[in-house]
Amino acid sequence: MKKHIENILAMTGSKVLNYGIAGVDSSLVNKGLVRVFECSREHQEAVTPHSHKFDFSCLVLEGKVRNRIWTELPTTSAFDDEGDLFMVSDLKYLGDMGKYEKTPNSVSKFTYDDDIYTAGDWYSMTYDQIHSIYFGRNTKVLFFEGETITNDTIILDPYVNGKHVPTFDIKPWMFEKV
């Protein structure tokens, strides 16, 4: 819980002391964003493993979330039978959702661990962690997005038979504004 509190307190400003009660201070959560993610269907599609521009904390309001955290393996022979190869690409944010410049960087081996979260559970990540996410049907998540730390994130695409397999793609139906 400590990390979630730190993340949310880092987003506060406009503090008012003794807000109607002695010793009760009030601050607006006005640095960063608060989003609600709602998933109406059982999420099947793989999300390209990626990092974020910000730290965040999430509260699962309803449903189920599987958060897959990816970890780079050392390049020693002891790990030959573990993980898979990925092309690590730099992703530069170009100022709007779905607008990126992708630059392949290096090939490395990664493995993952899954954590499952249900209603009432919290999870958080730092901007430099890599993850994939899966939402269950009728899942609702309150997402506390911290201030931008970097505009340069990374993604992982499979690297198979000596070739980069580019799975990261922005489709026309994505990021539709209502």
N, C-alpha and C positions, 0 to 999 in steps of 0.2 A: 504494500500500500504506500510505502514511503516514496517510491519512484513516481507513482501517479500523483501524489500530492505535490512533489517537487515540480513535475511537468505542468500541472495546472497553476500553481503559484507563480511559475515563471511567465505565465500568460496574463498576469494581472497588472492593473494600473489604476489610476484615478482613485486612490485610496481615501476613504473618509474615516476619521477616527471617532470613536464613541458614537456609533450609528444608532442613536436613540436609546442606547443602553451603555452604561459605563463599562468600558473595557471591550466592547464589541466593535471591531473595525470591519469595514466593508470595502471591497475592491471590485471593480468591473473586470471580467475576463475579456480584455480588449486587445490583447497582443496574441495574434494567431487566430484560429478559427475553431468553431464548434460545428461539426457536421453530424447528421444522422444518416447512416447507411441502412437501407431497407432492401431486402432481397425477397422477391415474391416466388422464387423457384429454387429448387435444389441445384446449387451451383456445380456444374460438371466440368467446365472448361478450365484448363490449366492457365494460371496467371504467370507470365514470365517472371522469374525471380528478380526482385528489384530492391533498391534502397529508396529512401525518401529524402526530401530537402529539409526535413524538420524532425524533431522528436515528437512522439505522440503517445497518448494514453487512450484506451478504449474501455467503455463499460458496455457489456452485452445486456441489452434490455429484454430481449426475447430471442429464443431460438438457439442456434449453435454455430460456432466459428471454429474452423481448424486453421491455426496459424503455423505455417511451416517456416522454420528458421534455418537458413543455409549457412554452413560453416566451411571455410576454405581449409583443405587438408595440407599438411606439410608435404614437400616434394621428396620424401624419403621412400625407399623401397618398402618399408614396413607398412605403407598404406596402399600398396599396389592393388589389393583386392577390395578396397573400400572406395566409395564415391564414384562420381562420373566426371568426365571432362566437360568444361564449359568455356565458351568464349566470353571473357569479361569485357563488356563494352562500356565506355563512358557515355552518359546521356546528359546533354546540356539542355536545360529548360529554356525555352524561347519566349516565355512571358504569358502563355495561355495554355489551358488544359489540352493535352494531346499534341502539343507543338514541341518537338524535340529535335536535336541534332545528335545522331548516334555515331560514335567513333570506336571501332573495335580496338582493344588494347592488348590483351594477353590471354593465354589459355592456362587454365588452372583446374584442379580437381576439387569438387565440393561434395559434401554430404549434408543431410538435413535431419532435423528432429521436429516432430509434430506435437503441438499442444492443442488440446480441445478446451473451448470455453463455452459456458452456457449462461443463462440468465443470472445476473448478479455478479458474474465474474469480471475482473479487470485484467487487461494485459497492456503492455507498453513496449515501445521500441525506441532506440536511438536512431538518429538519421543515418548512421553508417552501417546498421544491420541490414542484412538481405533477407527478404521473406517472400513467400507466396501465401495467398489467402483463399479460403473456401468458405462460403456462407451456406448454411442450411436454409430450407424453405421457411418463409415467414420470419426470418431473422431481422432484428433491429439492433443497431449498434450506435451508441453515442461516441463520437470520435473527437477528441480534444487534440487539435493540430497546433503544435507550437510554432513560434516564429521561424521564418526561413533561416537556416544555418548555412546552406550552400545551394547553388543552382546546378551543381554537378553531382549527379547520382550515377549508380551503375545498374546494369542489368546482366543477366546470365542467359545466354543462348546455348543450346547443345553444341558440342563439338564432337563429331562422329566420323570415323574413317579418315581422319586428317582434314576434315572440312567443317567450316562454320555453318550451322543450320539455323538461319535467322527466323526464330519464332516470334520475336517481338514485332508487333505491327499495330498501327492505329487504323481502325476501320471507320468508314463514314458514319456508322450508327453510334459510335462511341462519343461520349462527352456532349450529348445533345442538350442544349439549354432550353428550358421551358419558360 
